[in-house]
């Protein structure tokens, strides 16, 4: 196994593994001891960044992650999210404090390394949300905070509010980032550079499309995320064309398609980490074992369709 690359999160000094374990499947598709073993395998292969949310598995994801990291908690970066839990919805000051206390209990920890707003809350002023998060940083219960699933202008708005208060700034933005939607990626890259936020790529394999298991002749089964509302935007002619290029380049390099899709994002320094889910230990090992310097800028241009030229290989 190759060592997992590390970097700092945006303009902070927080070091994270560039391959992170997305924990949405804990407590749902992967339960009990199997979930604990999955997290422990991730840690054993060098993944030290774990991303969950209070609504994953109705809190069971956080509970299982807290159990699995017992004894190594201080060696890991734990990120969780709030906003959608039924007991305290929204991103008001009150909701944030209630949500955090619940997450700390389930995670068996006294602080969260990265606390994220799961989605924008249009009913709460951004000044209130950012101010509440800065208060939690000052109290030591949260070390860094971030946003998820936001437009570039919302990132700019939040960071300007943070800077105006001369307190803890926004550290990260998590959203769907993959080769299928290159335009959204380019917009966020510019914001990342200007405002010092690290990008966390959710769905880096486009709900499994770029992992190489499915194509036009082998469509995903009914109920698969690619054929539900969450993945319908990827299972398109454009998405399949990108997947074809990923497979072509993967065959050329002798690596799995997933390695190409993940490495393409990690060629960009603005992307601090790719958040990769897994259902078993073999998937964790495979996704973490990325060859260094697998791709260059020309490869990424080919993969996103900006260039059809593969002759330089």
N, C-alpha and C positions, 0 to 999 in steps of 0.2 A: 504493500500500500504506500502511495505517495503521501507526504505530509500535506494537510489541508492548508491552503494559503490563508494569511490573515492580513488585515488592513485596519485603518482607523475609520470610525463612523463619521462621515462628513468632515466638518472642521473641528470635531472634538478629539480628545485623546483616547477615547474608548476603543480598544482593540476587539475586533470581532473576526470569527472565521468567515471567509468569503462564501463558503457553502454553509447555509444554516438549515436546521431542521424545522420545516413548517409542521406544526402540531395539530392541524385541524382534524386529522384522522384519529387522534387519541381520544378514547372514550366513545367513538362512534364505530368506525371500521376496525379499529385495533383497540382491544380492551384488556383490562386486568394485567396479569403478569406479562402478557405479550407486549403490551404498550410500554411497560417499564423496561423490558429487555430491549425494545427498539431504541429507546432513549439512551440506554447504557451503551448499546452498540455504537450509536452516533458519537457519544463521548469518547469511546475507546478508539475510534478511527480518526479522531482529531477535530470533530465538530464541537464547538464550544458556544455556539449561538443558537438559541431556541426561541421560536416565535409562536405564541399561542394567543388566546382571547378568552374573555370570561364567558362567552356564549358557545364556545366549542364544546360539544358534548354536554351542554347545560352545566358547565363548570367542571366536568370530569377531566377534560384535557389538562386544566391547571392542576387538579388534584394528582393526576398520574405523573405529570411532569415534576411536581414538587417531591413526590415519593421517589422517583427515579434519580433525582439529583441530590438526594440526601448524602452528605459526606463530600460532595464535590461542588456544592452550590457556589462557593466563592471562586471557583475556577471557570465558571460559566457566565455568560451574559443571557439573562432572561428578559424577554420582551413579551408584554401582553397588551391587550387592547380593551377598551370600554366603549360603550355608547348604546348598545342594543339590548342589554339585559332587561328583562321585564320589570324587575323590582326597582330599577333606578335608570330609566332611559334618558337619553340626551347627554349633553356636555355642559350642563350648568355646574356651578361650584359645588352645590349639594350632591348632585349625581356623581360627580367625579370622586368626591371623598368617600361616599358610600361604596362605589364600585371598587375603589382601590382597597379598602379594608377587606372586602370579600375576597379579592384576588390574593392579597397577602396571606390570608388564612389558608386558602386552598393551595397556594404555592409553598407554604411552610417557610416563609422568609420574612425578613423585616424591611425589605426594600425591593423595588422593581428597578432593574437597570435601565429599561427603556419602556416608557408608558405611552401608549398611542391612542389617539382618537380614531375609532374604527371607521367613521364616516362623518362628513360635515353635519352639524346640527344647525339648520337655518333659523331655529327659534331662539338660539342663544348667541349674544354678541361675541365675536371672536376675542374681544378684550377680556371678557369674563372667563372664557375657557383657558386662554393663554395665562392669565393672571393666576387662576387656580392651580395650573400645572407648575408655574414658577414658585408658588407658595410651597408645593409639595417637594420641589427640588430643594428649596431653602430648609425645609424640615428634615431632609435626608431620607424621606420615604420613596422618592423617585430620584434617580440620578440624571436621566435625560428624558426628553419627551419628543414625540413625533406625531405626524398626521398620516392618515391612510385614505386612499381613494378620493383624492382631491384634484382639482384642476390647478394648473400652474399659477393662476392669479390668486388662488386661495393660499398657496404656499407663500407667495410674495406678501399678501395681506398679513398673514400670521407672523411672519418673520419681522416685518416692519413694526408691528405692535410689540413684539418681544424686544426688539432693539430700542424702541422708544422708552421702554420702562427701565432700560439699563440693567436688566436681570438676565437669567438663563435664556439663551436663544433656542430656537427650534433646531433639533439635531438631525431629524430624518423624515423622509417621506416614503411610505410603502404604498405601492399600487401595482396593478397588473402591468408587467413589463416583459415583453418577449419579442421575437423576431417578426411576428405577424403584424404588429402595429408599430412600425418604425417611426411614424410621424409623432405619436404621443411621446415616444422615448426621446426624440430629438428636442422637443419642447421642454421636457423635464430636465434634460441634461444642461440646457442653458440656465435654467433656474437654479440648478444645483451648483453650478460654477459661481453664479452671481451672489447667491445667498447662503452658501456654505452648508447645505444640507446633503446628507448621504442618501442615496437611493437604495431602497430595498425592493428587489424584484419578486413580487408574488406571481404565481402562475408562469414561471419562466419557461415551462415546457408547453404552454398554451393548452392547459387541461389535458396533457398527454399526447397532443397531436405531434409534437416535435420529438417524442421519445422513440418514434419509428415503429410502433406496434400496429398502427392503423394507417390505411391509405385508401385510395378509391376502390381498390379491389377487396380490401379487408376493412369494411366500415366498423365503427364501434358498436357494441351491442345496445339494445334499448335500455335506457336509464343511465347510460354512461354520461359523465359531465359534458362531453363534446356534443351530445345531442339533446342537452337540456338548455334551459335559458342561459345558464352560466357560460356555456361553451359554444353556443350557436354562432357567435361571431368569429370563431376560429375555424369551424368546420365549413369552410367556404372554398370557392375556387382559388381565391388569393391565399388562404391558409394552406391549402393542399399544395400549391405551387411552392410556397416557402418550405414546407415539409419535404418536398421532392429535392430541393437544393440542399437541405440539411443532410438527407440521406446520401446524396451524391458526394458531398464533401466528406462525410463520415467514412464512406467506403474508400475514398481516396487516401484518407489518413489512417485507416485501419482502427477506428475507434467507434463506439456506439453513437448513434445519432444524438442521444441526450447530452453526451459530452460536448458535441459541437454547439448545440443550442445554448448550453450553460456557459461555455467558454466565450461565445460571441458576446454575451452580456458583460462578462468579467474583463473583456479587453478594455472596457471603459472605466477609468478611475472613479468616475462619479458613482458607479454602482458599487456600493460597499459589500453587498451580499445578495446571493440568490437564495430564495426560500423554497426549498424542495421538500415536498411531502414524500412519505414512504409508507408502504404497508407491511414490509418485512425487512429483516436485517440485510438480506442480499441487495435490496434496492438502496439501502443506506450506504453500503460499502461501494456499490457501483457508482452512485452519483457523487460520492466524495472523492473518488480516485481520479481526479482530473489531471491530465498531463499538463505541465507548465508550458506556457508559450505555444499553445496548440494552434492558435489562429493569429492572423495579423489584420490590419485595417482593410486590405484588399479582400480578404476572405469575408469579412463582415459585409462589405459592399455587395459582394456576390450573393450572400445569403439573404440580404434584404431586398434583392432585386435591383439595386442601384447600378449593378454591373452584371452582365451575363458572361463575362470573360472568366474562364477558369484555366486559361492557357499558362498563367504564371506558375501553376503548380507542376 
